[in-house]
Amino acid sequence: MQTAPNNPVAPQPEPPSLRPAARFYILAITLLGVALLTHGLWNWQAANLSRFLVLFVISAVASGMKVTLGAGSGTMSMNFLFVLLGIQSLSLGEALLIGVAGIMVQRLVRAKQRPTLEQMLFNSGSICCSIAAAYNVYHEGMAMFGGAVEVPMLLLLAAIVFFLVNTFSVALVISLIESRPVVAVWRKTYFWSFPNHLLGAAVAYGIYELSRSFGWQTSLLVLPVLYAIYRSHRVYVERLEEAAKHAQEQLRHAEELAALNRRTIETLALAIEAKDQTTHDHLARVEVYAIEIGKELGLSSDELKALEAAALLHDIGKLAVPEYIVTKPGKLTPEEFETMKIHPVVGAELIEQVHFPYPVAPIVRAHHEKWDGSGYPDGISGEDIPIGARILSAVDCLDALASDRQYRRALPLPDALAFVMKQSGIAFDPKVVEVLARRHVELERMAKTSAMTNRNRLSTDIRVERGAAPDAGFEAGTGDLLNLERSLAEKAGRALERLDEELKHCPVAEVRRVIRNIVREAIPYDTLVVFRRDGRRLVPDFLDGICRENFRHLQIPNGSGLAGWVAENHKSILNGNPSVEPGFLSDPSMASPLSSALAVPLEFLDEPAGVMSLYRTDRDAFSAAELSLLQAVAQRVGRAWPSSLTLVSTSQEFPVDASTLGLSSSQASD
């Protein structure tokens, strides 16, 4: 049986796109085939013309009995058997004509795609080369060894030579066109047909023996047998093609489901981003790091898929945590941390509803567990923690430290890695940390080129103009100022009484001075800044104390930094980090000695009007009592401040009283 690839030479429909080496090879094979055919016809011999004509016709008919191979990669016909008979019993010219006629019929009759002239010439040249090589092997063997080598052995050797020359010539042109290794092409595409050629040699020998005993006409009896074989094989191949088609459809369906799962995961990740904007690039980077470490640690395919999903979804439980806690640009209170600790539990419960075919929920639940058992929510330790969670924990920490956050600047990657390495065997799995330490430079480069980091963000910062009010109306708003005031110390009470009294009688232009004096007396500070709301941003309206120049030109978007978070969430911050304001994070030259911030919202008629912020150079310098007092002051200031905004120029400032601030003269002049 002979195989002829359906499209071995010129890629359709543009033959000029062939590589020069492939074009040269095609031309060489074509010219060699023409030379061999010309030589055979020039030295034509026909000892038995009737026998030649019968074999010629039978070969043509057998060539039409072809089966298309799967995926249209080629066709297989019964032609090779008669080519081998021609090699054994006819002259070279007769065998070449039988082969060329057979390849023409095989390529043209009932062809799904018409071959180009270039393809036909190449296939004809290839078959001529194959027949000539096999012919010479058979007849030179007969002449050289005579009866010492049996006909079956020579037929077998001729079949092998024909197979090698025919299949390698076509595999080589495919290799040149597609830039693939020729041996790999040959093994994948044609090696499977080798047994067919051996079987053809055996059948040819059987016909040879019948012809010797009963005459060459007995070869006609082979045609019905071949047709029966052809029909059964055709049905078999069609069933295989049907099964392959069904398998391809199932594979395509599985790929579509996998793509849908991926899009679903990324959509859920976007939902997390809508809650916590710091996770936009963080999720993509954690995914790259985690997957590469998982591969090196030998995770299975399902474990890697679970880790990939968990890398994107590990913080999904934050959807159940109040937004003011998730986005708070400072330390959490014990109560806030208790609320935050539910997010891995809620995240795992949400993931369980998705019914992933691999274990994602256990990774999400355990991603805050620590190697020594001091983590949460379950306090498990060591290898009891899922391997995916151990990887995610270390990677999550490294990237969080190396990324800008609302409450601090990013650490240099080596410093962040040094912190993680110190926690090896305490918080993190030593095996994971070892891989992370060894490959962090490579992984960082891969993370920066990750396509996912270029995903579009959600439109969480737009303003929707339509919609005057909710159906239930707006909240009237009361607050709990009385409860706060009951907890104030005696000094605070006197300060509030004095503030109330002076605000009743002082001119509008003196409001800022009065407030400065009262606040300084009740709550010592190094810097005081009152921000007023200007559309969707905060601008400084009043400055006092050291480092005031650092604040003079700040314009803080609502929700950004420390003051922006207070204005957006109507929540106060105790001992926040002053350096997280957007202007400071983006400009290292703005660094100041201020280390603690106390910030409360200013409201007028229950509408946000601004933020009052106090700063000190010491860390954690403000107390909860001072927070309560400043909240009470802000409630009173909110009533008076807006009415004075149009009468007094903004960004007013007063000279620093160094003795009041408790600073030396050199510090006060900074």
C-alpha positions in Angstrom: 0.0 0.0 0.0 1.3 3.4 -0.8 0.6 6.7 1.0 0.5 10.0 -0.7 0.2 13.1 1.5 -2.7 15.3 0.6 -0.7 18.5 0.5 3.1 17.8 0.8 4.7 20.7 -1.1 3.2 24.1 -1.6 1.1 25.6 1.2 -2.2 26.6 -0.2 -3.0 29.0 -1.7 0.3 30.8 -2.1 3.2 28.7 -3.6 5.5 31.7 -3.6 5.6 31.6 0.2 7.8 28.5 0.1 11.2 28.8 1.6 14.1 28.9 -0.9 15.5 25.6 0.4 12.2 23.8 0.0 11.7 25.2 -3.5 15.2 24.1 -4.5 14.6 20.6 -3.1 11.2 20.3 -4.9 12.9 21.3 -8.2 15.7 18.8 -7.6 13.3 15.9 -7.0 11.1 16.8 -9.9 14.1 17.0 -12.3 15.5 13.7 -11.0 12.1 12.1 -11.5 11.8 13.4 -15.1 15.3 12.1 -15.8 14.5 8.6 -14.5 11.2 8.5 -16.4 12.9 9.6 -19.6 15.6 7.0 -19.2 13.0 4.3 -18.6 11.0 5.2 -21.6 14.1 5.7 -23.8 15.2 2.1 -22.9 11.6 0.8 -23.2 11.2 -3.0 -23.1 7.9 -4.8 -23.0 8.4 -8.6 -23.0 4.6 -9.1 -22.5 2.6 -6.1 -23.5 -0.7 -7.7 -22.4 0.7 -8.3 -18.9 1.8 -4.7 -18.7 -1.5 -3.3 -19.8 -3.4 -5.5 -17.3 -1.2 -4.5 -14.4 -1.4 -0.8 -15.6 -5.2 -0.8 -15.5 -5.5 -2.8 -12.3 -3.0 -0.4 -10.7 -5.0 2.6 -11.8 -8.2 1.1 -10.4 -6.5 0.2 -7.1 -5.2 3.7 -6.9 -8.7 5.0 -7.0 -9.6 2.7 -4.0 -8.1 5.1 -1.5 -8.9 6.1 2.0 -8.4 9.6 3.3 -6.3 9.7 6.4 -7.5 11.5 9.5 -7.5 15.4 9.5 -6.9 15.3 5.7 -3.2 14.6 6.2 -3.0 12.3 3.2 -4.5 9.3 1.4 -3.7 5.6 1.4 -4.4 3.3 -1.6 -3.7 -0.3 -2.8 -1.4 0.9 -5.5 1.9 -0.1 -3.9 1.1 -3.8 -4.4 1.0 -3.5 -8.2 4.0 -1.2 -8.2 5.9 -4.0 -6.4 4.7 -6.5 -9.0 5.9 -4.3 -11.7 9.3 -4.0 -10.1 9.5 -7.7 -9.8 8.3 -8.8 -13.3 8.4 -5.8 -15.7 11.0 -3.4 -17.1 12.0 -0.2 -15.3 10.1 2.0 -17.8 6.9 -0.1 -17.3 7.2 0.0 -13.5 7.7 3.8 -13.7 4.6 4.3 -15.9 2.5 2.2 -13.5 3.8 4.2 -10.5 3.2 7.7 -12.1 -0.2 6.7 -13.4 -1.2 5.4 -10.0 -0.1 8.6 -8.2 -2.0 10.8 -10.7 -5.2 8.8 -10.1 -4.7 8.8 -6.4 -4.2 12.6 -6.2 -6.9 13.6 -8.7 -9.8 11.2 -8.4 -12.3 12.2 -5.7 -9.8 14.6 -4.3 -11.0 16.9 -1.5 -8.5 19.5 -2.5 -7.1 19.8 -6.0 -3.3 19.6 -5.9 -1.2 22.3 -7.6 1.0 21.5 -10.6 4.0 21.9 -8.4 2.7 19.3 -6.0 1.9 16.9 -8.8 5.4 17.2 -10.3 7.0 16.7 -6.9 4.9 13.6 -6.1 5.6 12.1 -9.6 9.3 12.8 -9.2 9.3 11.2 -5.7 7.5 8.0 -6.9 9.9 7.7 -9.8 12.9 7.9 -7.4 11.3 5.4 -5.0 10.6 2.9 -7.8 14.0 3.3 -9.4 15.8 2.7 -6.1 13.6 -0.4 -5.3 14.0 -1.7 -8.9 17.8 -1.5 -8.8 17.9 -3.2 -5.3 15.7 -6.1 -6.5 17.3 -6.7 -9.9 20.9 -6.0 -8.9 20.4 -8.5 -6.0 19.1 -11.1 -8.4 22.0 -10.5 -10.8 24.6 -10.4 -8.0 23.4 -13.4 -5.9 21.4 -15.4 -8.3 19.5 -18.1 -6.6 21.5 -17.7 -3.4 18.9 -15.1 -2.2 15.3 -16.1 -2.4 12.7 -13.9 -4.2 10.8 -13.2 -0.9 13.9 -11.7 0.6 14.5 -9.5 -2.4 10.9 -8.4 -2.6 11.0 -7.6 1.2 14.2 -5.6 0.7 12.7 -3.7 -2.3 9.6 -2.9 -0.3 11.7 -1.5 2.5 13.8 0.6 0.1 10.7 1.9 -1.6 9.1 2.8 1.7 12.2 4.7 3.0 12.8 6.7 -0.2 9.1 7.5 -0.8 8.3 8.6 2.8 11.6 10.3 3.6 11.4 12.4 0.4 8.0 13.7 1.3 8.8 14.1 5.0 11.9 16.2 4.1 9.9 18.7 2.0 7.4 19.1 4.9 10.3 19.6 7.3 11.8 22.3 5.0 8.4 24.1 4.7 7.4 23.9 8.4 10.9 24.1 9.9 10.4 20.9 11.9 12.9 18.0 12.4 12.7 15.6 9.4 12.9 12.5 11.6 10.1 13.8 13.9 7.9 14.5 10.8 8.6 11.1 9.3 8.0 9.1 12.5 4.7 11.0 13.3 3.3 11.0 9.7 4.5 7.9 7.9 6.3 5.4 10.1 3.0 3.8 11.0 2.5 2.6 7.4 5.7 0.5 7.4 3.8 -2.8 8.2 1.6 -2.2 5.2 4.6 -2.2 2.9 5.8 -5.5 4.5 2.4 -7.0 4.0 2.4 -5.8 0.4 5.7 -7.6 -0.2 4.2 -10.8 1.2 1.1 -10.5 -1.1 3.3 -9.7 -4.1 5.2 -12.9 -3.5 2.0 -14.9 -3.3 0.9 -13.5 -6.7 4.3 -14.2 -8.0 4.0 -17.9 -7.0 0.4 -18.1 -8.5 1.7 -16.6 -11.8 4.4 -19.2 -12.0 2.0 -22.0 -11.4 -1.1 -20.8 -13.2 0.0 -17.9 -15.4 0.1 -14.2 -14.9 -3.7 -13.9 -15.5 -4.3 -15.2 -12.0 -3.3 -11.7 -10.8 -6.8 -10.6 -11.9 -8.3 -12.7 -9.1 -6.6 -10.4 -6.6 -8.7 -7.4 -7.6 -12.0 -8.6 -5.8 -10.0 -9.5 -2.7 -8.4 -6.1 -2.7 -11.8 -4.4 -3.2 -13.2 -6.3 -0.1 -10.2 -5.2 1.9 -10.6 -1.7 0.7 -14.3 -1.6 1.6 -13.7 -3.0 5.1 -10.7 -0.7 5.7 -12.7 2.3 4.4 -15.5 1.6 6.9 -13.0 1.2 9.7 -11.2 4.4 8.8 -14.5 6.3 8.6 -15.5 5.1 12.0 -12.1 6.2 13.3 -12.6 9.6 11.7 -16.0 9.9 13.2 -14.6 9.0 16.6 -11.8 11.4 16.1 -14.2 14.2 15.1 -16.3 13.4 18.2 -13.2 13.5 20.4 -12.2 16.8 18.8 -15.6 18.3 19.6 -15.3 17.1 23.2 -11.8 18.5 23.4 -13.0 21.8 22.0 -15.9 21.8 24.4 -13.5 21.1 27.3 -11.3 23.9 26.2 -14.3 26.3 26.0 -15.3 25.3 29.5 -11.7 25.8 30.7 -11.6 29.2 29.1 -15.0 30.0 30.7 -13.7 28.9 34.0 -10.6 31.2 33.5 -12.8 34.2 32.6 -15.1 33.5 35.6 -12.0 33.4 37.9 -10.7 36.7 36.4 -14.1 38.3 36.7 -14.3 37.3 40.4 -10.8 38.7 40.8 -12.0 42.0 39.3 -14.8 42.0 41.9 -12.0 41.8 44.5 -10.2 44.7 42.8 -13.4 46.8 43.0 -13.2 46.4 46.8 -9.5 46.7 47.2 -7.7 48.6 44.4 -4.3 47.6 45.7 -4.8 44.1 44.4 -4.9 44.9 40.6 -1.3 44.1 39.8 -0.7 42.2 43.1 -3.0 39.3 42.0 -1.3 38.9 38.6 2.2 39.0 40.1 1.3 36.5 42.8 -0.1 34.2 40.2 3.1 34.2 38.2 5.3 33.6 41.2 3.1 30.9 42.7 2.7 28.8 39.5 6.4 28.8 38.7 7.3 27.8 42.3 4.6 25.1 42.2 6.1 23.7 39.0 9.5 23.5 40.5 8.1 21.8 43.6 6.5 19.1 41.4 2.9 19.9 41.9 0.4 17.8 39.8 -1.6 19.3 37.0 -4.7 19.6 39.2 -2.7 21.1 42.1 -1.3 23.7 39.7 -4.8 24.6 38.4 -6.0 24.9 41.9 -3.1 27.1 42.8 -3.7 29.3 39.8 -7.3 29.8 40.7 -6.5 30.4 44.4 -3.8 33.0 43.5 -6.5 35.1 41.9 -9.2 34.4 44.4 -7.5 34.1 47.8 -8.8 37.5 48.9 -12.4 37.0 47.6 -13.6 36.8 51.2 -12.8 40.5 51.6 -16.1 41.1 49.9 -17.7 40.3 53.2 -15.5 42.7 55.1 -16.6 46.4 55.5 -14.8 48.5 52.9 -13.5 51.0 55.4 -11.5 48.2 57.0 -10.2 46.7 53.7 -9.0 50.1 52.5 -7.9 51.6 55.8 -4.5 53.3 55.3 -3.2 52.5 58.8 -3.2 50.0 61.6 -6.3 48.1 62.3 -7.9 48.2 65.7 -8.4 44.8 67.5 -12.1 44.9 66.6 -11.3 45.6 63.0 -8.7 42.8 62.9 -11.3 40.4 64.3 -13.6 41.3 61.4 -10.7 41.0 58.8 -9.9 37.5 60.0 -13.2 36.1 58.6 -12.1 36.7 55.0 -10.3 33.3 54.4 -13.2 31.5 55.9 -15.8 33.4 53.9 -13.6 33.1 50.8 -13.4 29.3 51.1 -17.2 29.1 51.5 -17.7 31.2 48.4 -15.2 29.0 46.4 -17.0 25.8 47.5 -20.1 27.1 45.8 -18.3 27.1 42.5 -17.5 23.4 42.6 -14.1 23.6 41.0 -12.9 20.2 39.7 -9.7 20.7 41.7 -9.2 21.7 45.4 -9.2 25.5 45.5 -11.2 26.1 48.7 -8.6 24.5 51.1 -5.9 26.8 49.7 -8.0 29.9 50.1 -9.0 29.0 53.7 -5.4 28.3 54.7 -3.5 31.1 53.0 -3.0 33.0 56.3 -1.9 29.9 58.2 1.8 29.9 59.4 4.4 27.1 59.4 4.6 27.3 63.2 0.9 27.1 63.8 0.4 30.7 64.8 -1.7 31.7 61.8 -5.5 31.8 61.3 -8.3 30.7 61.0 -7.5 27.1 62.1 -4.0 27.3 63.6 -2.7 24.3 61.5 1.0 24.0 61.0 3.8 22.5 58.9 2.8 20.1 56.1 -0.8 20.0 57.4 -1.2 23.3 55.6 -2.0 22.6 51.9 1.1 23.0 49.7 -0.7 25.6 47.6 -1.5 27.7 50.6 2.2 27.4 51.8 3.3 28.7 48.4 0.7 31.4 48.3 1.4 32.6 51.8 5.1 33.3 51.1 4.5 34.8 47.7 1.7 37.0 48.9 3.8 38.4 51.7 6.8 39.0 49.4 4.8 40.9 46.8 2.8 42.8 49.4 6.1 44.1 51.0 7.5 45.0 47.5 4.4 46.9 46.4 3.2 50.4 47.3 0.3 50.3 49.8 -1.9 53.0 51.2 -0.1 52.9 54.5 3.5 52.7 53.4 6.0 52.8 50.5 7.1 49.6 48.8 10.3 48.0 50.1 13.1 47.2 47.6 12.7 43.6 46.5 15.9 42.4 48.3 14.7 43.9 51.6 11.3 42.3 51.1 13.0 39.0 50.4 15.2 39.3 53.4 12.1 39.6 55.6 10.5 36.5 54.1 13.8 34.6 54.5 13.9 35.5 58.2 10.4 34.0 58.6 11.5 30.7 57.0 10.5 27.9 59.3 8.4 30.3 61.4 5.7 31.7 59.1 6.7 30.1 55.8 7.6 26.6 54.5 11.5 26.5 54.2 11.2 24.7 50.8 9.1 27.4 49.4 11.4 30.2 50.7 14.4 28.4 49.2 12.9 28.4 45.7 11.7 32.0 46.2 15.2 33.1 47.2 16.9 31.3 44.4 14.6 32.4 41.6 13.2 35.8 42.7 15.0 37.8 40.0 13.8 35.5 37.2 10.2 35.4 38.7 10.1 39.2 39.0 11.1 39.6 35.3 8.3 37.1 34.3 5.8 38.9 36.5 6.5 42.3 34.9 5.9 40.9 31.5 2.7 39.0 32.5 -0.1 39.9 30.1 -2.6 39.9 33.0 -1.0 43.0 34.5 -2.4 44.9 31.5 -6.0 44.0 32.3 -8.5 46.8 32.3 -9.6 48.1 35.6 -13.2 48.5 36.6 -14.8 51.9 36.4 -14.9 52.4 40.1 -13.7 56.0 40.0 -16.3 57.5 37.6 -19.2 59.8 38.7 -22.7 58.8 37.6 -24.7 62.0 37.0 -28.2 60.5 36.8 -30.2 59.5 39.9 -31.3 62.3 42.2 -31.9 60.1 45.3 -32.5 56.5 46.3 -36.1 55.3 46.4 -36.0 55.2 50.2 -34.6 58.7 50.4 -31.3 59.9 52.1 -30.3 59.1 55.7 -30.9 61.9 58.1 -27.8 61.1 60.2 -27.5 61.6 63.9 -24.1 60.4 65.2 -23.1 59.5 68.6 -21.3 62.7 69.7 -23.0 62.6 73.2 -21.6 59.2 73.9 -18.2 60.3 72.9 -18.3 63.5 75.0 -19.3 61.5 78.1 -15.9 59.7 77.9 -13.8 62.8 77.6 -11.5 63.8 80.4 -12.1 66.9 82.5 -9.6 68.8 80.4 -11.2 67.9 77.2 -14.6 69.0 78.6 -13.3 72.4 79.5 -11.7 72.7 76.0 -15.0 71.9 74.3 -16.9 74.4 76.5 -14.3 77.1 75.7 -14.5 76.2 72.0 -18.3 76.5 72.0 -18.2 79.8 73.8 -15.5 81.4 71.6 -17.1 80.2 68.4 -20.3 82.0 69.4 -18.7 85.4 69.7 -15.5 85.4 67.5 -15.6 87.1 64.1 -15.6 84.7 61.1 -12.1 85.6 60.2 -10.9 84.5 63.6 -12.4 81.0 63.5 -9.2 79.3 62.4 -7.1 81.0 65.1 -9.5 80.1 67.8 -9.6 76.4 66.6 -5.8 76.3 66.4 -5.4 77.6 70.0 -8.1 75.3 71.4 -6.8 72.2 69.6 -3.1 72.9 70.5 -4.0 73.3 74.1 -6.1 70.1 74.3 -4.1 67.9 72.0 -0.4 68.7 71.4 0.7 68.4 67.8 3.6 69.1 65.6 1.5 69.9 62.5 -2.1 70.7 62.0 -3.8 70.6 58.5 -7.4 71.2 57.8 -8.4 69.9 54.3 -11.5 71.1 52.6 -13.4 69.2 50.0 -13.1 70.6 46.5 -15.2 68.4 44.2 -13.7 64.9 44.3 -10.5 66.0 46.0 -9.1 67.5 49.2 -7.0 70.6 49.3 -5.3 72.2 52.3 -7.4 75.1 53.7 -5.4 75.7 56.9 -1.8 74.9 57.9 0.1 75.2 61.2 3.3 73.8 62.6 6.4 72.2 61.2 6.5 70.6 57.8 3.6 72.6 56.6 5.3 73.3 53.3 5.0 69.6 52.5 1.2 69.9 52.7 0.7 73.2 51.0 0.3 72.0 47.4 -1.2 68.5 48.1 -4.3 67.7 46.1 -5.7 64.4 47.5 -8.3 62.4 45.5 -11.2 61.1 47.6 -10.4 57.6 48.8 -6.6 58.0 48.3 -4.1 58.2 51.1 -4.9 58.8 54.7 -7.0 62.0 54.5 -8.8 60.8 51.3 -9.8 57.6 53.1 -11.2 59.5 56.1 -13.2 61.8 53.7 -14.5 58.9 51.6 -15.5 56.6 54.5 -16.5 59.2 57.1 -14.3 57.2 59.6 -11.4 58.5 61.8 -7.9 57.2 61.8 -5.7 56.8 64.9 -1.9 56.8 64.6 -1.9 56.5 60.8 1.2 56.9 58.7 1.5 60.5 57.3 3.8 59.4 54.4 0.9 57.6 52.7 -0.6 60.8 51.3 -0.4 60.6 47.4 2.0 63.5 47.1 4.5 61.9 49.6 4.3 58.4 48.0 5.0 59.7 44.5 7.8 62.0 45.5 10.5 60.7 47.8 11.9 64.3 48.3 8.8 65.1 50.3 9.9 62.8 53.2 9.3 64.4 56.6 9.9 63.6 60.3 6.2 63.2 60.9 5.4 59.6 62.0 1.9 59.6 63.5 -1.4 61.0 62.2 -4.8 61.6 63.9 -7.4 62.4 61.3 -11.2 62.9 61.6 -13.9 63.9 59.1 -15.4 67.4 59.1 -19.1 67.5 58.3 -21.6 70.4 57.8 -25.3 69.6 57.8 -24.4 65.9 57.6 -22.5 66.5 54.4 -18.7 65.9 54.1 -16.9 69.2 54.2 -13.3 68.2 54.8 -10.8 66.5 57.1 -8.9 67.7 60.2 -5.5 66.1 60.7 -3.0 66.3 63.4 0.6 65.0 63.1 3.5 64.2 65.5 7.0 63.1 65.0 6.7 60.2 67.4 5.3 56.9 66.4 1.9 55.9 67.8 1.8 59.3 69.6 -1.9 59.8 69.9 -4.3 58.2 72.3 -7.9 57.0 72.0 -9.0 59.8 74.4 -7.4 62.4 72.0 -9.2 60.8 69.1 -12.5 61.2 71.0 -11.7 64.8 71.8 -10.7 65.7 68.2 -14.0 64.0 66.9 -15.9 66.3 69.3 -14.0 69.3 68.2 -14.5 68.4 64.5 -18.3 68.2 65.1 -18.3 71.8 66.3 -15.8 73.0 63.7 -17.9 71.5 60.9 -20.7 74.0 61.8 -18.5 77.0 61.7 -15.8 76.3 59.2 -17.8 76.1 55.9 -19.4 79.5 56.6 -15.9 81.1 56.6 -14.5 79.5 53.5 -15.6 82.3 51.2 -14.5 85.0 53.6 -11.0 84.0 54.5 -8.3 83.0 52.0 -7.2 79.4 51.9 -3.9 77.9 53.1 -3.6 80.3 56.0 -0.8 79.6 58.4 0.4 80.8 61.8 4.0 81.1 63.1 5.1 78.1 65.1 5.2 78.4 68.9 8.2 76.2 69.6 7.6 76.1 73.3 4.0 75.1 72.9 5.0 72.3 70.6 7.7 71.1 72.9 10.4 71.4 70.2 13.7 73.1 70.1 14.1 76.2 68.0 16.1 74.3 65.4 13.3 71.8 65.0 10.6 74.5 64.8 12.4 76.2 62.0 12.6 73.1 59.8 
